[in-house]
Amino acid sequence: MTGKGIAIRPQDGRVTAPFDGTVTLVAKSKHAIMLTSSSGIDILIHVGLNSVSLKGKFFDVKVVAGQEVKKGDLLLEFDMDGIQGAGIDLVTPVIVTNTPDYLDVVPVQVKG
């Protein structure tokens, strides 16, 4: 409903910036961050499914709205064991919220 994207199963409790850009929103419940790239792509990174119900518990946000970030900068840390222990699935959607501005969004598998 919010756009095309991918879902990631986190390997560690960290979210880093996928590109240079600006933090446009940090959810009050700390589970989601929106970014705008320097080229205009808007993304939503939403850690876990239904994680808003945790009301910020297990999340430590490292940025604020309006902050400029570089690719690789730490945005958020989260306690994977705590979140899973609360019954929350850690699948993390990464959505391009302005998908209509692009011809298509095509996921590419990167090894590394």
N, C-alpha and C positions, 0 to 999 in steps of 0.2 A: 504493500500500500504506500510506503514512503519512497520507493525507488528500487532499482536493481542493485544487487550486491552479492556478497558471499557470506558464508558462515565459517568461522574459525573455531577450532577446539584448542584453547590456549595450552601451551607447554610449560609456561611459568606465569607467575602472577604480575606481569608487567605489560603495559600498553605503551608503545613508542610511536612517535609521529611517523607516518608513512611518507611524508613529503614536507617541504618547506611551506609554511602558511601561517594562518592565524586561528587561534582557538575562538570559536564563535559562541559556544555554549558549554557550560559544565552543569549537568543535572544536579538539582538540589540534593538528590539521593546518591550522588557521586558515582553512579553506575554507568553513566553515558557521557560522552564528549562529542561535540561537533567541531569540525575543522573546515576551513576553506583554504584550498591550495593557492599558491601565488598565481596559478593559471586559471583559477575560478571554479575548481571542482569542490563541491560541498559533500562532506561525508559525515555519517553518524557511526560512531563506534559504541556499541551497546554490550557491555560485559554481562553475559549470562541471560537466561530467559526468565522473565518475571523477577528479576533481581531488584527492581524498584521496591519490592516488598521488604527488603532488608533495611531500608531507610538510611543507607550510608554505612551500615556496619560492615566491616571487612574491606572497606575501600579507603585509599589514601590518595587523594588527587594532588598532583604536583604542579598544576597550572591554573590560571584564571582566565575567564573570558576576556578577549582583547589582546592576550599575550601572543607575541610572535614566537614561532617555534621552527626549528630546523629538523630535517629528516633524521630520525634516530633519537631525538630528545625524549626523555621520559615524561609521559603524560599522567600516568596513573599506575599505582601498585594495588594489588588485591590479594587477599588471603584465599587461595584456591581451596584448601581443606575446610576452612570455615564456611565458605559459600556452599560447597558441596554438602557439608554436614548439616546445613540448614535446608537441604532438599532442593537446592537450585541447580539446574543444569548449566554448566559453564559455556555452552555453545555461545559464541560471540558474533552476532551479525555486524557486518561492516557494509553500510548502505550508501550508495551515491544518491543523495537526496534531490539533486537537480538533474536526474537522469534524462528528462526531456530535452535538456540543453545539448545532449550528445547523441550521435547517430546510434551508438550501441555501447553497452558495457559488457566486455568480454573478459571473464576471468582467465588468467594465465598461471599455470603451475610453475613455481620457481623452486628449484632445489637449492638447498643451502643450509 
